[in-house]
Amino acid sequence: MSNEVQATTLPITRRRILALSGLAIASIVTGANSAVAGGDAPAAPAAEDKDHKDAINVAFVLGQHNTLIDVAGPWEILSSSGYSGGAFNVYSVAATRSPVLCDDGRGSGNSHMSELPVSGLTVVPDFTFDTAPQPRIIVIGAQTGDDARERQSVEWIRRAAARADLTASVCTGAYLFARTGLLDGRRATTNRNAYDDFEKTFPRVKLVRGVRLVDSGAVATASGLTAGIDLALHIVERYFGRKTAQDIAQYEEWPGAAWRGS
């Protein structure tokens, strides 16, 4: 049997395509106008660090209702990075392992969407706050929950962040993040539709408007929705360098360039 015939019998999946391609990409992705806003003495990126022997733990904090793309977008980027020289171990954590709804606000009390049928994705968190491995990176997407669960989330984020490299939020996940006090005195951003309310609610946070994401060293924040993808690519760049992040962006057909550090 010829090599050509043998090759065609192999199962073709997008992960296999990515692995076999080696991501040999020479083109430069363009398209976004906004750059990363610098923060307060950001930590030096570990761009050329080749000594990562173990995968980097990344914990996504889930509530009772979660904006799906805030989780799925950055999750896809980080989980794909291993095929291009980076390695993240991505998992979800919540107050309990009861299924939670990932949608765009349907059924969560959002005034303009609460009348729509619930059509979100239901997921089971990988770990509870009591059983989750210590992460090096924490990601908080937009979510809602009752007061008791929110307090548990805030307490866990504070505790885990003390031993983490980076804690980050996407969209209005910045509200939960800010309630930990970890953004006080730091530059941060959130969904553009929430600027005024966020600034009023958290006057100690230095809100940055009109940017895609803000890197303040141990903390980072992204604006709305798809900005979580830029945040994740920026994280890949911080740990494994621009080429790895660029390769992932090209593979994911992501045209934006706002993830690039200065």
N, C-alpha and C positions, 0 to 999 in steps of 0.2 A: 504493500500500500504506500502510495507516495506521501511525502510530508504534507503536501497541500491537502490531501484528503483527510489525513489524521488531524490536521489543524481545524478543519471544518467540523469535526465531530466533537470538539471540546465544547462544554456548555459556555455560552456567551452571556455574561452578566455585566452590568455596568461596573461592578467592583473589579471584575476580571479585566475588563477593558482598561480601567485605570491602572491596575497593577502591571499589565503587560506593556502598556504604552511607555511606562517609565516617566510619564509626564514630560517628555522631551519637547518643551515649548520655548520658542524664542520670541514670540510676539509679546508686546506690552499691552495690557488691558487698559483702556481709557474710558472716560464717560462721566465720572462724577466730578462736580465742581468743588465740593466741600472737602477740606482736609481735616486731619486730626487736630483737635485743639489741645495744646500742651497744658499740663497741670502744674501742681506745686512740686517742683523737684522730682520729676518722674524717675523711677528706678531705671538704671541703665538696661536696655534690652539685652537679653542673652542671645543675640542674633547668631553668633557663630559658635555657640556652645554645643560641642559634639559629644559631651560626656553624659548625656541622659541615658542611663542604662535601663531604667524602668519607666513605664508609662506614667504620665502626669495625671493624677486624679482630678477630675472636673465634676463638681456636683451642681446639678440644676435644682433649684429650690422650687417646689410646686405648691400651689394652694388648692382651694376647692374649685376655682375657675381660673383657667390660664389662657392667655392669648397664644394660640397654637404656634404662630410663626416666630414668636419670641423664644420658644423652646426649639422648634424644629429647625429653624434657620441656622443658628449657631451650632446646634447639635450635629447637623449634617456636615458642616465645615470641620469641626473638631474631630469627629469620628472618621472622616475621610483622610485626615492629615497623615496617618501612618503609612499610606501608600506613596508618600512623597518625602519621607525622611523625618517626619514628626510623629510623636506617639502620645495620644491622650486617651485615658480611660474614662469614658463619659458615663455618668449614671444620674438617676433622679432620686431626690430625697424629699420627704414630706412628713407631716406630723404622724400619719398612719399610712399603712399600705392599702387603705381602701381606694378603689378607683376614683380618679379625679377627672374632671371634664376640661378638655383643652378646646376652646372655641374663641369666638371674637366678641364675647360679652353676652351671647344669647342665654337667657335664663339666670344671669348673674345680677339682675337689678338695674342694668344699664337702661336708662329711660328710653333711648331711641331704638333699642334692639330687643327689649324684653318681650315684645309681642311676637317676635319671629320664632319659628320652630327651632328647637334645639337640634343642631346638626353637627355638633363638634365631635372630636375624637376623644374617646375615653381611654385613659391609660392607668396602669397600675405602677405606682412609684417603686423603684428598686429597693429603697431602704427607708427606714424611719429615722428620725433624728437620733434615736438611741443606738441604732445599729450601723449607721453610715460610716464608711471609712473616712478618715481625715482627708479632706481635699486640699490641693494646692491652689485650685482655682474654684471660685463660687460664682455661679451665674443666676441672677434673679430676673425673671421675666414679669410682665404685667400679670396680675392675678388679684383675686379677691378671696376672702375667707371670713369666718366668724372671728370675733375678738380673741377667743381662747386660742385658736389655731394660729392667728397672726402673732400673738405673744410668743407662742412656741417657736415660730419661724424666726422672729426677731432675736430671741435668746440663743437659738442655735447658730444663726448667722454671726452674731457677736462672738460666740465661743469659737466657732470654726475659723473665723477670719483672723483671730489672734495668731493662728499657726499657719495661715495660708499665705501664698505669695500675692494673690490678687483676688479681690472681690469686685464683681461687676454687675451692672443692671442693664436691662433693655427696656425702652419705652417707659411706661409708668411703673415698672418694677422699681424705679428710682424712689417711689414713695415708701415701699417696704424697706428698701435699703436705707433711706434717710432716717427712718424710725429707729434704726440701730444706733444712731449718733455717729456712725463711721464716716459720714459725709460732712460733718460740721467743719467749717473752715476750709473746705476743699472746693475746687471747681468741679461742676457736674452739669449734666444736661438731662433732658427727658423729652417726652413727646411734645411737639410744638404747640399742640392744643391745650397742654396743661401748664405752660410756662407761668402764667400769672398766678394760678392757684398754687402751684408748687412753691413759687417764690414766697407767697404769703404764708403758706403752711410751714415752710422750713427756712426761715430768714437767716439761719446760720450757714446755710449752704450757698456757695457762690455760683448761682445759676449762670450758665453760658448758653446764649440763644444762637440759633442759626448755624449750628454745627452738627455734623453727623455723629461724632463721638468725642469724648474727652478722656484723655489718659492722664491720671494724676498719680501715677506710680503704683501704690498698693491698692488703689481703687480706680475703676474706669466705668464710664456710663455712656450708653448709646441713646440716640433719640428714638423715633418711633419705628416699630415693626421691622421692616427689612434692614434697618440699621444694625440689628443684631448680627447679621451676616458680616457686615464690615467690622464689627467688634470682634467676632470670632477670627476673622482673617488677621486682624491686628494682633490678637493673642498669639496666633501661629507665628507671625513675624517676630514678636517679642521673644519667643522661645527658640525658634528654629530658623529664623532668618527670612529675608524677603523672597528669595528664590522659592523656598518651600511654600510660602503663602501665595506667591504669584502662580505657582503651578496648580495649587488647589483652586484658586479663583478661575483660572483658565478651564480647568476640568469641570467646574460647576457652572461654567458659562456665565460668570458674574461680571458684568461690565463696569461696575463701580470701582473707583480708585480711592475712596475716602478712607479706607483702612490703612493706607500707607502712612507710616510715621515720617516725621520730618527728617 
